[in-house]
Amino acid sequence: MSFLTIDITHWPWYGIEQMGTKIKRWVLNPADPEKRRWLFKERRHDHGEDWSEKLAAEIADAIGIPGPKVELAIREGRRGSLSLDF
């Protein structure tokens, strides 16, 4: 199974998330008519935080556990995960 990585370089910032130790920012998809917020969590160097979060979300969905939609993302060359606000 493979997953696409969404380039969010041109998505506007909505705000900064202060919780936690990682760099996290709220972004808006300009193509989304509902203007839903997504949280971009930049991964730390080679820790696998982005793909492990995506995998956990896919497993949860497959077994019926509610949770956010998670995508792999890249912004200005920095990889991370993208979680839909729910």
PyMOL Python script that loads the backbone (N, CA, C, O; Angstrom):
from pymol import cmd

cmd.read_pdbstr("""\
ATOM      1  N   MET A   1       0.840  -1.162   0.000  1.00  0.00           N
ATOM      2  CA  MET A   1       0.000   0.000   0.000  1.00  0.00           C
ATOM      3  C   MET A   1       0.895   1.238   0.000  1.00  0.00           C
ATOM      4  O   MET A   1       1.899   1.285   0.711  1.00  0.00           O
ATOM      5  N   SER A   2       0.532   2.224  -0.789  1.00  0.00           N
ATOM      6  CA  SER A   2       1.293   3.465  -0.802  1.00  0.00           C
ATOM      7  C   SER A   2       0.328   4.639  -0.647  1.00  0.00           C
ATOM      8  O   SER A   2      -0.856   4.535  -0.967  1.00  0.00           O
ATOM      9  N   PHE A   3       0.849   5.737  -0.157  1.00  0.00           N
ATOM     10  CA  PHE A   3       0.038   6.919   0.086  1.00  0.00           C
ATOM     11  C   PHE A   3       0.667   8.117  -0.605  1.00  0.00           C
ATOM     12  O   PHE A   3       1.890   8.219  -0.698  1.00  0.00           O
ATOM     13  N   LEU A   4      -0.163   9.010  -1.083  1.00  0.00           N
ATOM     14  CA  LEU A   4       0.313  10.234  -1.714  1.00  0.00           C
ATOM     15  C   LEU A   4       0.780  11.215  -0.644  1.00  0.00           C
ATOM     16  O   LEU A   4       0.307  11.189   0.492  1.00  0.00           O
ATOM     17  N   THR A   5       1.706  12.071  -1.022  1.00  0.00           N
ATOM     18  CA  THR A   5       2.137  13.168  -0.165  1.00  0.00           C
ATOM     19  C   THR A   5       1.602  14.450  -0.783  1.00  0.00           C
ATOM     20  O   THR A   5       1.876  14.744  -1.946  1.00  0.00           O
ATOM     21  N   ILE A   6       0.842  15.211  -0.009  1.00  0.00           N
ATOM     22  CA  ILE A   6       0.219  16.432  -0.491  1.00  0.00           C
ATOM     23  C   ILE A   6       1.180  17.607  -0.281  1.00  0.00           C
ATOM     24  O   ILE A   6       1.696  17.808   0.818  1.00  0.00           O
ATOM     25  N   ASP A   7       1.410  18.373  -1.341  1.00  0.00           N
ATOM     26  CA  ASP A   7       2.242  19.571  -1.224  1.00  0.00           C
ATOM     27  C   ASP A   7       1.344  20.714  -0.760  1.00  0.00           C
ATOM     28  O   ASP A   7       0.454  21.153  -1.487  1.00  0.00           O
ATOM     29  N   ILE A   8       1.590  21.187   0.459  1.00  0.00           N
ATOM     30  CA  ILE A   8       0.766  22.257   1.025  1.00  0.00           C
ATOM     31  C   ILE A   8       1.531  23.581   1.086  1.00  0.00           C
ATOM     32  O   ILE A   8       1.180  24.471   1.861  1.00  0.00           O
ATOM     33  N   THR A   9       2.563  23.705   0.276  1.00  0.00           N
ATOM     34  CA  THR A   9       3.393  24.904   0.289  1.00  0.00           C
ATOM     35  C   THR A   9       2.562  26.176   0.099  1.00  0.00           C
ATOM     36  O   THR A   9       2.871  27.208   0.695  1.00  0.00           O
ATOM     37  N   HIS A  10       1.532  26.111  -0.710  1.00  0.00           N
ATOM     38  CA  HIS A  10       0.743  27.308  -1.008  1.00  0.00           C
ATOM     39  C   HIS A  10      -0.541  27.403  -0.188  1.00  0.00           C
ATOM     40  O   HIS A  10      -1.365  28.284  -0.433  1.00  0.00           O
ATOM     41  N   TRP A  11      -0.718  26.516   0.771  1.00  0.00           N
ATOM     42  CA  TRP A  11      -1.876  26.634   1.657  1.00  0.00           C
ATOM     43  C   TRP A  11      -1.577  27.728   2.685  1.00  0.00           C
ATOM     44  O   TRP A  11      -0.486  27.742   3.255  1.00  0.00           O
ATOM     45  N   PRO A  12      -2.506  28.631   2.931  1.00  0.00           N
ATOM     46  CA  PRO A  12      -2.234  29.706   3.893  1.00  0.00           C
ATOM     47  C   PRO A  12      -2.218  29.202   5.335  1.00  0.00           C
ATOM     48  O   PRO A  12      -2.949  28.282   5.705  1.00  0.00           O
ATOM     49  N   TRP A  13      -1.357  29.839   6.137  1.00  0.00           N
ATOM     50  CA  TRP A  13      -1.341  29.553   7.578  1.00  0.00           C
ATOM     51  C   TRP A  13      -2.633  30.092   8.182  1.00  0.00           C
ATOM     52  O   TRP A  13      -3.131  31.142   7.775  1.00  0.00           O
ATOM     53  N   TYR A  14      -3.163  29.365   9.150  1.00  0.00           N
ATOM     54  CA  TYR A  14      -4.352  29.804   9.878  1.00  0.00           C
ATOM     55  C   TYR A  14      -3.975  30.184  11.307  1.00  0.00           C
ATOM     56  O   TYR A  14      -4.612  31.049  11.907  1.00  0.00           O
ATOM     57  N   GLY A  15      -2.956  29.550  11.848  1.00  0.00           N
ATOM     58  CA  GLY A  15      -2.507  29.843  13.201  1.00  0.00           C
ATOM     59  C   GLY A  15      -1.468  28.837  13.653  1.00  0.00           C
ATOM     60  O   GLY A  15      -1.208  27.844  12.973  1.00  0.00           O
ATOM     61  N   ILE A  16      -0.882  29.101  14.797  1.00  0.00           N
ATOM     62  CA  ILE A  16       0.131  28.222  15.389  1.00  0.00           C
ATOM     63  C   ILE A  16      -0.502  27.446  16.523  1.00  0.00           C
ATOM     64  O   ILE A  16      -1.279  27.998  17.303  1.00  0.00           O
ATOM     65  N   GLU A  17      -0.174  26.168  16.619  1.00  0.00           N
ATOM     66  CA  GLU A  17      -0.633  25.321  17.726  1.00  0.00           C
ATOM     67  C   GLU A  17       0.464  25.313  18.782  1.00  0.00           C
ATOM     68  O   GLU A  17       1.589  24.900  18.502  1.00  0.00           O
ATOM     69  N   GLN A  18       0.151  25.759  19.977  1.00  0.00           N
ATOM     70  CA  GLN A  18       1.141  25.895  21.049  1.00  0.00           C
ATOM     71  C   GLN A  18       1.390  24.601  21.821  1.00  0.00           C
ATOM     72  O   GLN A  18       2.428  24.470  22.469  1.00  0.00           O
ATOM     73  N   MET A  19       0.475  23.651  21.768  1.00  0.00           N
ATOM     74  CA  MET A  19       0.604  22.424  22.557  1.00  0.00           C
ATOM     75  C   MET A  19       1.724  21.539  22.015  1.00  0.00           C
ATOM     76  O   MET A  19       1.902  21.433  20.801  1.00  0.00           O
ATOM     77  N   GLY A  20       2.475  20.904  22.912  1.00  0.00           N
ATOM     78  CA  GLY A  20       3.480  19.926  22.521  1.00  0.00           C
ATOM     79  C   GLY A  20       4.850  20.524  22.249  1.00  0.00           C
ATOM     80  O   GLY A  20       5.094  21.713  22.451  1.00  0.00           O
ATOM     81  N   THR A  21       5.743  19.643  21.779  1.00  0.00           N
ATOM     82  CA  THR A  21       7.132  20.049  21.563  1.00  0.00           C
ATOM     83  C   THR A  21       7.487  20.203  20.087  1.00  0.00           C
ATOM     84  O   THR A  21       8.510  20.800  19.754  1.00  0.00           O
ATOM     85  N   LYS A  22       6.648  19.670  19.206  1.00  0.00           N
ATOM     86  CA  LYS A  22       6.934  19.754  17.775  1.00  0.00           C
ATOM     87  C   LYS A  22       6.377  21.039  17.188  1.00  0.00           C
ATOM     88  O   LYS A  22       5.472  21.654  17.753  1.00  0.00           O
ATOM     89  N   ILE A  23       6.928  21.439  16.043  1.00  0.00           N
ATOM     90  CA  ILE A  23       6.406  22.583  15.303  1.00  0.00           C
ATOM     91  C   ILE A  23       5.095  22.156  14.651  1.00  0.00           C
ATOM     92  O   ILE A  23       5.055  21.203  13.872  1.00  0.00           O
ATOM     93  N   LYS A  24       4.009  22.886  14.986  1.00  0.00           N
ATOM     94  CA  LYS A  24       2.695  22.574  14.421  1.00  0.00           C
ATOM     95  C   LYS A  24       2.002  23.875  14.026  1.00  0.00           C
ATOM     96  O   LYS A  24       2.036  24.863  14.760  1.00  0.00           O
ATOM     97  N   ARG A  25       1.372  23.854  12.851  1.00  0.00           N
ATOM     98  CA  ARG A  25       0.643  25.033  12.391  1.00  0.00           C
ATOM     99  C   ARG A  25      -0.673  24.607  11.755  1.00  0.00           C
ATOM    100  O   ARG A  25      -0.747  23.594  11.060  1.00  0.00           O
ATOM    101  N   TRP A  26      -1.700  25.394  12.004  1.00  0.00           N
ATOM    102  CA  TRP A  26      -2.980  25.195  11.335  1.00  0.00           C
ATOM    103  C   TRP A  26      -2.902  25.803   9.946  1.00  0.00           C
ATOM    104  O   TRP A  26      -2.393  26.909   9.767  1.00  0.00           O
ATOM    105  N   VAL A  27      -3.412  25.073   8.966  1.00  0.00           N
ATOM    106  CA  VAL A  27      -3.430  25.540   7.581  1.00  0.00           C
ATOM    107  C   VAL A  27      -4.823  25.348   7.006  1.00  0.00           C
ATOM    108  O   VAL A  27      -5.618  24.560   7.519  1.00  0.00           O
ATOM    109  N   LEU A  28      -5.109  26.073   5.938  1.00  0.00           N
ATOM    110  CA  LEU A  28      -6.384  25.956   5.236  1.00  0.00           C
ATOM    111  C   LEU A  28      -6.125  25.542   3.798  1.00  0.00           C
ATOM    112  O   LEU A  28      -5.236  26.086   3.141  1.00  0.00           O
ATOM    113  N   ASN A  29      -6.897  24.583   3.309  1.00  0.00           N
ATOM    114  CA  ASN A  29      -6.815  24.174   1.909  1.00  0.00           C
ATOM    115  C   ASN A  29      -7.618  25.180   1.093  1.00  0.00           C
ATOM    116  O   ASN A  29      -8.837  25.253   1.253  1.00  0.00           O
ATOM    117  N   PRO A  30      -6.975  25.959   0.222  1.00  0.00           N
ATOM    118  CA  PRO A  30      -7.704  26.975  -0.536  1.00  0.00           C
ATOM    119  C   PRO A  30      -8.758  26.396  -1.481  1.00  0.00           C
ATOM    120  O   PRO A  30      -9.655  27.119  -1.914  1.00  0.00           O
ATOM    121  N   ALA A  31      -8.664  25.112  -1.805  1.00  0.00           N
ATOM    122  CA  ALA A  31      -9.641  24.480  -2.701  1.00  0.00           C
ATOM    123  C   ALA A  31     -10.847  23.921  -1.950  1.00  0.00           C
ATOM    124  O   ALA A  31     -11.792  23.446  -2.580  1.00  0.00           O
ATOM    125  N   ASP A  32     -10.834  23.968  -0.624  1.00  0.00           N
ATOM    126  CA  ASP A  32     -11.912  23.407   0.189  1.00  0.00           C
ATOM    127  C   ASP A  32     -12.998  24.462   0.406  1.00  0.00           C
ATOM    128  O   ASP A  32     -12.752  25.460   1.083  1.00  0.00           O
ATOM    129  N   PRO A  33     -14.195  24.259  -0.155  1.00  0.00           N
ATOM    130  CA  PRO A  33     -15.263  25.252   0.020  1.00  0.00           C
ATOM    131  C   PRO A  33     -15.729  25.375   1.478  1.00  0.00           C
ATOM    132  O   PRO A  33     -16.297  26.399   1.859  1.00  0.00           O
ATOM    133  N   GLU A  34     -15.494  24.342   2.291  1.00  0.00           N
ATOM    134  CA  GLU A  34     -15.898  24.381   3.698  1.00  0.00           C
ATOM    135  C   GLU A  34     -14.871  25.079   4.583  1.00  0.00           C
ATOM    136  O   GLU A  34     -15.150  25.368   5.746  1.00  0.00           O
ATOM    137  N   LYS A  35     -13.684  25.353   4.040  1.00  0.00           N
ATOM    138  CA  LYS A  35     -12.599  26.025   4.774  1.00  0.00           C
ATOM    139  C   LYS A  35     -12.271  25.326   6.100  1.00  0.00           C
ATOM    140  O   LYS A  35     -12.111  25.974   7.135  1.00  0.00           O
ATOM    141  N   ARG A  36     -12.175  23.989   6.047  1.00  0.00           N
ATOM    142  CA  ARG A  36     -11.822  23.229   7.250  1.00  0.00           C
ATOM    143  C   ARG A  36     -10.340  23.388   7.554  1.00  0.00           C
ATOM    144  O   ARG A  36      -9.514  23.501   6.648  1.00  0.00           O
ATOM    145  N   ARG A  37     -10.014  23.393   8.852  1.00  0.00           N
ATOM    146  CA  ARG A  37      -8.621  23.532   9.273  1.00  0.00           C
ATOM    147  C   ARG A  37      -7.938  22.170   9.287  1.00  0.00           C
ATOM    148  O   ARG A  37      -8.547  21.152   9.614  1.00  0.00           O
ATOM    149  N   TRP A  38      -6.667  22.179   8.927  1.00  0.00           N
ATOM    150  CA  TRP A  38      -5.805  21.008   9.012  1.00  0.00           C
ATOM    151  C   TRP A  38      -4.609  21.393   9.875  1.00  0.00           C
ATOM    152  O   TRP A  38      -4.136  22.528   9.819  1.00  0.00           O
ATOM    153  N   LEU A  39      -4.122  20.442  10.673  1.00  0.00           N
ATOM    154  CA  LEU A  39      -2.948  20.690  11.495  1.00  0.00           C
ATOM    155  C   LEU A  39      -1.741  20.038  10.839  1.00  0.00           C
ATOM    156  O   LEU A  39      -1.687  18.817  10.693  1.00  0.00           O
ATOM    157  N   PHE A  40      -0.770  20.862  10.442  1.00  0.00           N
ATOM    158  CA  PHE A  40       0.466  20.352   9.851  1.00  0.00           C
ATOM    159  C   PHE A  40       1.484  20.187  10.968  1.00  0.00           C
ATOM    160  O   PHE A  40       1.872  21.150  11.628  1.00  0.00           O
ATOM    161  N   LYS A  41       1.910  18.934  11.165  1.00  0.00           N
ATOM    162  CA  LYS A  41       2.908  18.619  12.190  1.00  0.00           C
ATOM    163  C   LYS A  41       4.203  18.262  11.473  1.00  0.00           C
ATOM    164  O   LYS A  41       4.321  17.203  10.856  1.00  0.00           O
ATOM    165  N   GLU A  42       5.156  19.156  11.567  1.00  0.00           N
ATOM    166  CA  GLU A  42       6.436  18.931  10.912  1.00  0.00           C
ATOM    167  C   GLU A  42       7.198  17.831  11.646  1.00  0.00           C
ATOM    168  O   GLU A  42       7.310  17.851  12.872  1.00  0.00           O
ATOM    169  N   ARG A  43       7.715  16.878  10.888  1.00  0.00           N
ATOM    170  CA  ARG A  43       8.433  15.775  11.540  1.00  0.00           C
ATOM    171  C   ARG A  43       9.838  16.204  11.922  1.00  0.00           C
ATOM    172  O   ARG A  43      10.453  17.055  11.281  1.00  0.00           O
ATOM    173  N   ARG A  44      10.317  15.595  12.972  1.00  0.00           N
ATOM    174  CA  ARG A  44      11.714  15.798  13.336  1.00  0.00           C
ATOM    175  C   ARG A  44      12.552  14.867  12.467  1.00  0.00           C
ATOM    176  O   ARG A  44      12.049  13.853  11.981  1.00  0.00           O
ATOM    177  N   HIS A  45      13.781  15.191  12.275  1.00  0.00           N
ATOM    178  CA  HIS A  45      14.655  14.472  11.355  1.00  0.00           C
ATOM    179  C   HIS A  45      14.643  12.954  11.600  1.00  0.00           C
ATOM    180  O   HIS A  45      15.038  12.479  12.665  1.00  0.00           O
ATOM    181  N   ASP A  46      14.184  12.218  10.599  1.00  0.00           N
ATOM    182  CA  ASP A  46      14.233  10.748  10.565  1.00  0.00           C
ATOM    183  C   ASP A  46      13.636  10.039  11.778  1.00  0.00           C
ATOM    184  O   ASP A  46      14.130   8.988  12.185  1.00  0.00           O
ATOM    185  N   HIS A  47      12.590  10.599  12.352  1.00  0.00           N
ATOM    186  CA  HIS A  47      11.919   9.925  13.466  1.00  0.00           C
ATOM    187  C   HIS A  47      10.708   9.124  13.015  1.00  0.00           C
ATOM    188  O   HIS A  47      10.175   8.334  13.794  1.00  0.00           O
ATOM    189  N   GLY A  48      10.256   9.310  11.766  1.00  0.00           N
ATOM    190  CA  GLY A  48       9.123   8.552  11.255  1.00  0.00           C
ATOM    191  C   GLY A  48       7.785   8.974  11.818  1.00  0.00           C
ATOM    192  O   GLY A  48       6.807   8.233  11.717  1.00  0.00           O
ATOM    193  N   GLU A  49       7.727  10.150  12.406  1.00  0.00           N
ATOM    194  CA  GLU A  49       6.487  10.597  13.028  1.00  0.00           C
ATOM    195  C   GLU A  49       5.370  10.798  12.018  1.00  0.00           C
ATOM    196  O   GLU A  49       4.202  10.591  12.345  1.00  0.00           O
ATOM    197  N   ASP A  50       5.700  11.191  10.813  1.00  0.00           N
ATOM    198  CA  ASP A  50       4.672  11.441   9.809  1.00  0.00           C
ATOM    199  C   ASP A  50       4.027  10.144   9.336  1.00  0.00           C
ATOM    200  O   ASP A  50       2.802  10.022   9.350  1.00  0.00           O
ATOM    201  N   TRP A  51       4.837   9.175   8.918  1.00  0.00           N
ATOM    202  CA  TRP A  51       4.241   7.943   8.395  1.00  0.00           C
ATOM    203  C   TRP A  51       3.611   7.102   9.501  1.00  0.00           C
ATOM    204  O   TRP A  51       2.645   6.384   9.245  1.00  0.00           O
ATOM    205  N   SER A  52       4.144   7.176  10.741  1.00  0.00           N
ATOM    206  CA  SER A  52       3.534   6.391  11.824  1.00  0.00           C
ATOM    207  C   SER A  52       2.159   6.952  12.191  1.00  0.00           C
ATOM    208  O   SER A  52       1.254   6.193  12.538  1.00  0.00           O
ATOM    209  N   GLU A  53       1.999   8.268  12.116  1.00  0.00           N
ATOM    210  CA  GLU A  53       0.691   8.858  12.393  1.00  0.00           C
ATOM    211  C   GLU A  53      -0.307   8.498  11.297  1.00  0.00           C
ATOM    212  O   GLU A  53      -1.470   8.215  11.582  1.00  0.00           O
ATOM    213  N   LYS A  54       0.144   8.510  10.047  1.00  0.00           N
ATOM    214  CA  LYS A  54      -0.716   8.105   8.927  1.00  0.00           C
ATOM    215  C   LYS A  54      -1.120   6.643   9.071  1.00  0.00           C
ATOM    216  O   LYS A  54      -2.291   6.304   8.896  1.00  0.00           O
ATOM    217  N   LEU A  55      -0.176   5.785   9.383  1.00  0.00           N
ATOM    218  CA  LEU A  55      -0.461   4.360   9.547  1.00  0.00           C
ATOM    219  C   LEU A  55      -1.451   4.120  10.686  1.00  0.00           C
ATOM    220  O   LEU A  55      -2.382   3.327  10.538  1.00  0.00           O
ATOM    221  N   ALA A  56      -1.261   4.794  11.815  1.00  0.00           N
ATOM    222  CA  ALA A  56      -2.175   4.641  12.947  1.00  0.00           C
ATOM    223  C   ALA A  56      -3.590   5.071  12.568  1.00  0.00           C
ATOM    224  O   ALA A  56      -4.557   4.424  12.969  1.00  0.00           O
ATOM    225  N   ALA A  57      -3.721   6.142  11.808  1.00  0.00           N
ATOM    226  CA  ALA A  57      -5.045   6.607  11.382  1.00  0.00           C
ATOM    227  C   ALA A  57      -5.704   5.609  10.435  1.00  0.00           C
ATOM    228  O   ALA A  57      -6.909   5.372  10.524  1.00  0.00           O
ATOM    229  N   GLU A  58      -4.922   5.024   9.533  1.00  0.00           N
ATOM    230  CA  GLU A  58      -5.467   4.029   8.602  1.00  0.00           C
ATOM    231  C   GLU A  58      -5.919   2.764   9.328  1.00  0.00           C
ATOM    232  O   GLU A  58      -6.967   2.204   9.007  1.00  0.00           O
ATOM    233  N   ILE A  59      -5.139   2.317  10.297  1.00  0.00           N
ATOM    234  CA  ILE A  59      -5.519   1.132  11.084  1.00  0.00           C
ATOM    235  C   ILE A  59      -6.782   1.419  11.879  1.00  0.00           C
ATOM    236  O   ILE A  59      -7.700   0.599  11.903  1.00  0.00           O
ATOM    237  N   ALA A  60      -6.838   2.574  12.530  1.00  0.00           N
ATOM    238  CA  ALA A  60      -8.028   2.944  13.313  1.00  0.00           C
ATOM    239  C   ALA A  60      -9.268   2.955  12.425  1.00  0.00           C
ATOM    240  O   ALA A  60     -10.315   2.437  12.813  1.00  0.00           O
ATOM    241  N   ASP A  61      -9.155   3.534  11.249  1.00  0.00           N
ATOM    242  CA  ASP A  61     -10.284   3.583  10.318  1.00  0.00           C
ATOM    243  C   ASP A  61     -10.705   2.176   9.894  1.00  0.00           C
ATOM    244  O   ASP A  61     -11.898   1.883   9.811  1.00  0.00           O
ATOM    245  N   ALA A  62      -9.734   1.312   9.626  1.00  0.00           N
ATOM    246  CA  ALA A  62     -10.032  -0.058   9.170  1.00  0.00           C
ATOM    247  C   ALA A  62     -10.760  -0.881  10.229  1.00  0.00           C
ATOM    248  O   ALA A  62     -11.547  -1.766   9.892  1.00  0.00           O
ATOM    249  N   ILE A  63     -10.504  -0.597  11.505  1.00  0.00           N
ATOM    250  CA  ILE A  63     -11.170  -1.381  12.559  1.00  0.00           C
ATOM    251  C   ILE A  63     -12.294  -0.616  13.249  1.00  0.00           C
ATOM    252  O   ILE A  63     -12.832  -1.059  14.263  1.00  0.00           O
ATOM    253  N   GLY A  64     -12.643   0.547  12.680  1.00  0.00           N
ATOM    254  CA  GLY A  64     -13.818   1.272  13.146  1.00  0.00           C
ATOM    255  C   GLY A  64     -13.628   2.175  14.353  1.00  0.00           C
ATOM    256  O   GLY A  64     -14.600   2.516  15.028  1.00  0.00           O
ATOM    257  N   ILE A  65     -12.399   2.566  14.633  1.00  0.00           N
ATOM    258  CA  ILE A  65     -12.150   3.490  15.744  1.00  0.00           C
ATOM    259  C   ILE A  65     -12.169   4.909  15.184  1.00  0.00           C
ATOM    260  O   ILE A  65     -11.433   5.210  14.244  1.00  0.00           O
ATOM    261  N   PRO A  66     -13.004   5.788  15.753  1.00  0.00           N
ATOM    262  CA  PRO A  66     -13.066   7.155  15.234  1.00  0.00           C
ATOM    263  C   PRO A  66     -11.768   7.931  15.484  1.00  0.00           C
ATOM    264  O   PRO A  66     -11.095   7.738  16.496  1.00  0.00           O
ATOM    265  N   GLY A  67     -11.447   8.789  14.560  1.00  0.00           N
ATOM    266  CA  GLY A  67     -10.252   9.618  14.681  1.00  0.00           C
ATOM    267  C   GLY A  67     -10.164  10.561  13.515  1.00  0.00           C
ATOM    268  O   GLY A  67     -11.004  10.517  12.617  1.00  0.00           O
ATOM    269  N   PRO A  68      -9.155  11.421  13.511  1.00  0.00           N
ATOM    270  CA  PRO A  68      -9.039  12.391  12.416  1.00  0.00           C
ATOM    271  C   PRO A  68      -8.548  11.742  11.129  1.00  0.00           C
ATOM    272  O   PRO A  68      -7.891  10.700  11.144  1.00  0.00           O
ATOM    273  N   LYS A  69      -8.879  12.377  10.032  1.00  0.00           N
ATOM    274  CA  LYS A  69      -8.303  11.990   8.748  1.00  0.00           C
ATOM    275  C   LYS A  69      -6.871  12.515   8.751  1.00  0.00           C
ATOM    276  O   LYS A  69      -6.636  13.672   9.100  1.00  0.00           O
ATOM    277  N   VAL A  70      -5.913  11.676   8.366  1.00  0.00           N
ATOM    278  CA  VAL A  70      -4.501  12.052   8.364  1.00  0.00           C
ATOM    279  C   VAL A  70      -3.925  11.806   6.976  1.00  0.00           C
ATOM    280  O   VAL A  70      -4.169  10.766   6.365  1.00  0.00           O
ATOM    281  N   GLU A  71      -3.165  12.767   6.493  1.00  0.00           N
ATOM    282  CA  GLU A  71      -2.479  12.659   5.207  1.00  0.00           C
ATOM    283  C   GLU A  71      -0.997  12.956   5.415  1.00  0.00           C
ATOM    284  O   GLU A  71      -0.614  13.622   6.377  1.00  0.00           O
ATOM    285  N   LEU A  72      -0.179  12.458   4.510  1.00  0.00           N
ATOM    286  CA  LEU A  72       1.233  12.835   4.491  1.00  0.00           C
ATOM    287  C   LEU A  72       1.335  14.155   3.737  1.00  0.00           C
ATOM    288  O   LEU A  72       0.620  14.365   2.757  1.00  0.00           O
ATOM    289  N   ALA A  73       2.214  15.044   4.184  1.00  0.00           N
ATOM    290  CA  ALA A  73       2.302  16.351   3.561  1.00  0.00           C
ATOM    291  C   ALA A  73       3.748  16.836   3.509  1.00  0.00           C
ATOM    292  O   ALA A  73       4.628  16.336   4.210  1.00  0.00           O
ATOM    293  N   ILE A  74       3.952  17.820   2.657  1.00  0.00           N
ATOM    294  CA  ILE A  74       5.253  18.482   2.560  1.00  0.00           C
ATOM    295  C   ILE A  74       4.986  19.968   2.357  1.00  0.00           C
ATOM    296  O   ILE A  74       4.104  20.354   1.590  1.00  0.00           O
ATOM    297  N   ARG A  75       5.753  20.787   3.047  1.00  0.00           N
ATOM    298  CA  ARG A  75       5.634  22.241   2.897  1.00  0.00           C
ATOM    299  C   ARG A  75       7.036  22.826   2.838  1.00  0.00           C
ATOM    300  O   ARG A  75       7.812  22.705   3.786  1.00  0.00           O
ATOM    301  N   GLU A  76       7.352  23.460   1.719  1.00  0.00           N
ATOM    302  CA  GLU A  76       8.653  24.081   1.512  1.00  0.00           C
ATOM    303  C   GLU A  76       9.799  23.114   1.818  1.00  0.00           C
ATOM    304  O   GLU A  76      10.794  23.492   2.437  1.00  0.00           O
ATOM    305  N   GLY A  77       9.646  21.862   1.376  1.00  0.00           N
ATOM    306  CA  GLY A  77      10.685  20.854   1.539  1.00  0.00           C
ATOM    307  C   GLY A  77      10.687  20.143   2.878  1.00  0.00           C
ATOM    308  O   GLY A  77      11.474  19.218   3.079  1.00  0.00           O
ATOM    309  N   ARG A  78       9.824  20.551   3.799  1.00  0.00           N
ATOM    310  CA  ARG A  78       9.758  19.917   5.125  1.00  0.00           C
ATOM    311  C   ARG A  78       8.571  18.957   5.161  1.00  0.00           C
ATOM    312  O   ARG A  78       7.434  19.339   4.883  1.00  0.00           O
ATOM    313  N   ARG A  79       8.861  17.703   5.510  1.00  0.00           N
ATOM    314  CA  ARG A  79       7.821  16.677   5.557  1.00  0.00           C
ATOM    315  C   ARG A  79       7.118  16.671   6.905  1.00  0.00           C
ATOM    316  O   ARG A  79       7.656  17.108   7.922  1.00  0.00           O
ATOM    317  N   GLY A  80       5.889  16.155   6.872  1.00  0.00           N
ATOM    318  CA  GLY A  80       5.123  16.048   8.098  1.00  0.00           C
ATOM    319  C   GLY A  80       3.812  15.358   7.857  1.00  0.00           C
ATOM    320  O   GLY A  80       3.580  14.788   6.791  1.00  0.00           O
ATOM    321  N   SER A  81       2.945  15.411   8.863  1.00  0.00           N
ATOM    322  CA  SER A  81       1.610  14.850   8.717  1.00  0.00           C
ATOM    323  C   SER A  81       0.601  15.992   8.768  1.00  0.00           C
ATOM    324  O   SER A  81       0.862  17.064   9.313  1.00  0.00           O
ATOM    325  N   LEU A  82      -0.542  15.725   8.189  1.00  0.00           N
ATOM    326  CA  LEU A  82      -1.612  16.705   8.077  1.00  0.00           C
ATOM    327  C   LEU A  82      -2.860  16.061   8.650  1.00  0.00           C
ATOM    328  O   LEU A  82      -3.326  15.050   8.123  1.00  0.00           O
ATOM    329  N   SER A  83      -3.417  16.626   9.727  1.00  0.00           N
ATOM    330  CA  SER A  83      -4.585  16.049  10.394  1.00  0.00           C
ATOM    331  C   SER A  83      -5.756  17.011  10.285  1.00  0.00           C
ATOM    332  O   SER A  83      -5.643  18.190  10.617  1.00  0.00           O
ATOM    333  N   LEU A  84      -6.884  16.488   9.812  1.00  0.00           N
ATOM    334  CA  LEU A  84      -8.098  17.305   9.696  1.00  0.00           C
ATOM    335  C   LEU A  84      -8.664  17.563  11.081  1.00  0.00           C
ATOM    336  O   LEU A  84      -8.812  16.637  11.878  1.00  0.00           O
ATOM    337  N   ASP A  85      -8.979  18.815  11.369  1.00  0.00           N
ATOM    338  CA  ASP A  85      -9.588  19.181  12.649  1.00  0.00           C
ATOM    339  C   ASP A  85     -10.960  18.525  12.743  1.00  0.00           C
ATOM    340  O   ASP A  85     -11.776  18.629  11.828  1.00  0.00           O
ATOM    341  N   PHE A  86     -11.202  17.845  13.868  1.00  0.00           N
ATOM    342  CA  PHE A  86     -12.512  17.196  14.016  1.00  0.00           C
ATOM    343  C   PHE A  86     -13.109  17.426  15.376  1.00  0.00           C
ATOM    344  O   PHE A  86     -14.206  16.946  15.657  1.00  0.00           O
TER     345      PHE A  86
END
""", "prot")
cmd.dss("prot")
cmd.show_as("cartoon", "prot")
cmd.util.cbc("prot")
cmd.orient("prot")
